Amino acid sequence: MKQIAMLLYPGFTPLDAIGPYHALSQFPGYEFSYVALEAGPISDGTSTTLIAQKSISELSKVDILVVPGGLPAITMARAGDPLIDWIAKIHPTTEWTISVCTGALMLGSAGVLKGVPATTHWYSHSELKDYGAIPTDERVVESGKIMTSAGVSAGIDMSLTLAMRIFGQEFAETMQLDMEYDPKPPFDAGHPRTAPARVHSKLRDLFDSVLKR
């Protein structure tokens, strides 16, 4: 069977991982695994823990690599990390390399996004340029075998887009219906272009304060 590996690390954003997992784990002919620096429980830092079935040292090739986001992804991308080195090593073997939210910065730090259109969470969007990427303000951005998605919930859009690319639109539509993925948010505040300025400013200040710790 082909292999899907979703990379976990302490402080990952749960929905970044669980949203795409719901779709990707149902891909026929593929085996899905959570992977991490070491196999075992990986916490988001509060109340959610997932189990990494494999360590990165066990994998020299994967068919689909998925890198979810979280605030630690920003600091790992900036400072370097063994997970960044592993992404750089494994990317040439993949059929697809995909990211959710700030996971794109880890791809960028690994050299995957040089000259590549890409997206990420709005807070870090401009930082994509630091890694040679071409920041693109879209929910899902495709470039060859690389697919990046914007913040958190966009990972579901990306997983359905990938399902369509591999198995066709009807398969992807079936998965969407299975999820009842029919979003109608109660507020138009999902992006800085539409959110109230005071909400945007407050959240940006919060992110800034956390990253300075």
Backbone torsions as a table, in degrees:
resi	resn	phi	psi	omega
1	MET	NA	150.0	174.4
2	LYS	-73.0	159.7	-172.0
3	GLN	-115.9	130.9	169.8
4	ILE	-110.0	124.6	178.8
5	ALA	-119.7	120.5	173.8
6	MET	-104.1	121.9	-175.4
7	LEU	-80.7	129.8	175.7
8	LEU	-115.6	155.2	176.8
9	TYR	-156.9	154.7	-179.7
10	PRO	-57.0	131.2	179.1
11	GLY	91.6	8.4	176.5
12	PHE	-60.4	155.7	176.5
13	THR	-85.8	118.9	-172.8
14	PRO	-54.4	-45.7	-176.9
15	LEU	-66.9	-28.3	175.0
16	ASP	-57.2	-35.6	-178.2
17	ALA	-89.7	-46.2	-172.4
18	ILE	-73.2	-37.3	179.7
19	GLY	-57.7	-58.5	177.7
20	PRO	-63.5	-34.4	179.7
21	TYR	-54.1	-41.3	-175.9
22	HIS	-57.9	-36.8	178.8
23	ALA	-85.3	-50.4	-172.5
24	LEU	-63.2	-34.1	-178.1
25	SER	-69.3	-11.2	178.9
26	GLN	-100.3	3.3	180.0
27	PHE	-65.5	120.6	179.3
28	PRO	-66.5	136.7	179.0
29	GLY	85.4	3.9	179.9
30	TYR	-121.7	143.2	172.5
31	GLU	-105.4	126.0	-178.1
32	PHE	-97.2	134.9	175.0
33	SER	-139.9	142.3	163.6
34	TYR	-84.5	137.0	179.1
35	VAL	-129.7	155.0	-179.1
36	ALA	-153.5	177.9	178.6
37	LEU	-53.9	-41.9	173.5
38	GLU	-133.5	142.8	177.1
39	ALA	-63.3	150.7	178.2
40	GLY	128.5	-170.0	-176.4
41	PRO	-70.8	136.9	177.6
42	ILE	-127.1	123.3	-175.8
43	SER	-98.9	147.5	173.5
44	ASP	-78.5	-3.1	179.0
45	GLY	99.9	-8.2	178.1
46	THR	-126.6	-89.5	-172.3
47	SER	-129.4	10.3	-179.4
48	THR	-119.8	129.6	177.7
49	THR	-130.1	130.9	173.8
50	LEU	-114.1	157.9	-178.1
51	ILE	-103.4	120.5	172.8
52	ALA	-81.8	117.1	-178.4
53	GLN	-74.4	-23.2	-175.8
54	LYS	-137.3	153.4	170.5
55	SER	-92.3	158.0	-179.3
56	ILE	-63.3	-25.5	-179.6
57	SER	-68.0	-18.0	-180.0
58	GLU	-83.7	-9.5	-172.8
59	LEU	-120.3	122.3	174.4
60	SER	-110.3	-6.1	-179.4
61	LYS	-156.9	135.7	169.9
62	VAL	-138.4	155.2	-179.3
63	ASP	-87.5	-39.4	175.8
64	ILE	-128.5	120.8	176.4
65	LEU	-106.3	128.2	-179.4
66	VAL	-120.0	126.6	179.9
67	VAL	-120.2	104.8	177.7
68	PRO	-78.7	170.0	-175.6
69	GLY	-106.8	-173.2	-177.7
70	GLY	156.0	163.0	179.2
71	LEU	-58.7	-36.8	177.7
72	PRO	-61.3	-25.8	178.4
73	ALA	-61.4	-33.7	179.6
74	ILE	-65.6	-47.8	-177.6
75	THR	-70.8	-37.3	177.1
76	MET	-63.8	-40.1	179.1
77	ALA	-63.8	-39.7	-178.1
78	ARG	-72.5	-39.8	-171.1
79	ALA	-97.5	-15.3	-173.9
80	GLY	88.4	154.2	-175.5
81	ASP	-169.7	151.3	176.0
82	PRO	-55.5	-29.8	178.2
83	LEU	-67.6	-34.3	176.8
84	ILE	-64.1	-44.2	178.9
85	ASP	-61.2	-38.6	-179.7
86	TRP	-68.0	-40.2	176.9
87	ILE	-58.6	-45.2	179.3
88	ALA	-61.0	-36.0	-179.6
89	LYS	-73.4	-39.5	-171.6
90	ILE	-86.0	-25.5	-175.0
91	HIS	-55.3	-41.5	-179.8
92	PRO	-62.3	-18.7	-178.4
93	THR	-89.3	-10.4	-170.0
94	THR	-83.3	156.0	165.5
95	GLU	-85.9	-32.9	178.0
96	TRP	-141.6	136.6	170.9
97	THR	-122.5	119.4	-171.2
98	ILE	-133.3	153.8	-179.1
99	SER	-139.7	156.6	174.9
100	VAL	-119.9	133.9	171.6
101	CYS	56.6	-133.7	-175.9
102	THR	-73.6	-1.3	170.4
103	GLY	-56.6	-25.9	177.9
104	ALA	-61.3	-32.8	179.3
105	LEU	-66.9	-33.9	175.8
106	MET	-67.0	-39.5	174.1
107	LEU	-61.5	-43.2	-179.9
108	GLY	-61.6	-44.8	-179.8
109	SER	-63.6	-28.4	178.3
110	ALA	-81.4	-1.0	178.5
111	GLY	86.1	9.2	-175.1
112	VAL	-75.9	-27.4	-169.4
113	LEU	-103.7	12.4	-179.5
114	LYS	-62.4	119.3	-179.2
115	GLY	72.3	14.4	-174.1
116	VAL	-109.5	131.3	171.4
117	PRO	-62.4	135.8	-176.5
118	ALA	-156.2	161.6	176.6
119	THR	-133.7	167.7	177.7
120	THR	-163.7	-173.9	177.0
121	HIS	-57.0	143.3	-175.8
122	TRP	-54.6	-34.4	-177.1
123	TYR	-61.4	-34.3	-174.8
124	SER	-107.7	7.5	-171.8
125	HIS	-57.3	-44.7	-177.5
126	SER	-68.1	-22.7	-178.9
127	GLU	-70.5	-18.1	177.5
128	LEU	-55.1	-34.0	-179.3
129	LYS	-61.4	-29.2	-179.0
130	ASP	-64.2	-19.9	-178.5
131	TYR	-108.1	13.5	176.8
132	GLY	83.0	6.0	179.1
133	ALA	-80.1	166.7	175.5
134	ILE	-106.6	99.6	-177.0
135	PRO	-58.3	129.5	-176.3
136	THR	-131.9	121.3	-172.4
137	ASP	-86.2	75.2	177.9
138	GLU	-137.3	161.1	178.1
139	ARG	-67.0	-43.6	179.8
140	VAL	-134.6	133.0	179.8
141	VAL	-125.5	126.6	179.4
142	GLU	-110.5	140.2	173.6
143	SER	-150.7	99.8	-174.9
144	GLY	61.8	-126.6	-178.7
145	LYS	-90.0	4.3	-179.2
146	ILE	-100.7	132.3	178.6
147	MET	-135.3	124.8	178.2
148	THR	-119.7	152.7	179.1
149	SER	-132.6	156.6	-177.8
150	ALA	-74.4	-158.6	-170.4
151	GLY	-64.7	134.5	167.3
152	VAL	41.3	-84.3	-173.1
153	SER	-63.2	-22.9	179.9
154	ALA	-65.9	-16.7	176.4
155	GLY	-61.4	-29.8	176.9
156	ILE	-69.4	-44.4	176.0
157	ASP	-56.3	-43.0	-178.2
158	MET	-65.4	-42.9	-178.8
159	SER	-64.1	-35.9	176.7
160	LEU	-71.0	-36.5	176.1
161	THR	-63.2	-42.3	178.2
162	LEU	-65.0	-41.2	176.9
163	ALA	-57.6	-41.2	178.3
164	MET	-64.8	-42.9	-178.7
165	ARG	-62.1	-37.4	-175.4
166	ILE	-87.9	-42.4	-169.8
167	PHE	-116.7	-6.9	179.2
168	GLY	101.2	163.6	-172.8
169	GLN	-66.3	-39.4	-177.2
170	GLU	-62.2	-41.0	177.4
171	PHE	-60.9	-46.4	-179.1
172	ALA	-64.5	-39.4	178.0
173	GLU	-64.6	-36.2	177.0
174	THR	-63.3	-41.6	177.6
175	MET	-64.9	-40.3	179.2
176	GLN	-62.2	-41.8	179.3
177	LEU	-67.7	-39.1	176.7
178	ASP	-57.6	-40.8	178.2
179	MET	-75.0	-16.6	-164.9
180	GLU	49.3	49.8	179.5
181	TYR	-82.5	91.9	-174.8
182	ASP	-137.8	62.7	-168.3
183	PRO	-67.1	134.3	172.8
184	LYS	-139.7	79.4	-174.8
185	PRO	-61.7	147.2	-176.9
186	PRO	-73.0	-15.7	-178.6
187	PHE	-133.8	154.3	176.5
188	ASP	-98.6	62.4	-175.0
189	ALA	-129.7	26.2	-174.4
190	GLY	-85.4	-0.7	-179.8
191	HIS	-152.1	149.9	179.3
192	PRO	-55.7	-25.9	-178.5
193	ARG	-68.0	-20.5	-177.7
194	THR	-121.7	-19.3	-177.8
195	ALA	-70.0	149.0	174.6
196	PRO	-56.9	141.5	-176.0
197	ALA	-57.0	-38.9	-177.8
198	ARG	-68.1	-33.2	177.6
199	VAL	-68.7	-45.7	178.1
200	HIS	-58.7	-48.2	-177.9
201	SER	-63.0	-43.3	-178.5
202	LYS	-62.3	-44.2	-177.9
203	LEU	-71.1	-39.3	177.3
204	ARG	-61.9	-42.0	178.3
205	ASP	-62.0	-38.2	178.1
206	LEU	-63.3	-47.5	177.5
207	PHE	-60.4	-42.7	178.8
208	ASP	-59.0	-43.2	-177.8
209	SER	-67.0	-37.5	179.2
210	VAL	-67.1	-42.7	-176.7
211	LEU	-71.9	-18.1	178.8
212	LYS	-87.4	-6.2	-179.1
213	ARG	-68.8	NA	NA
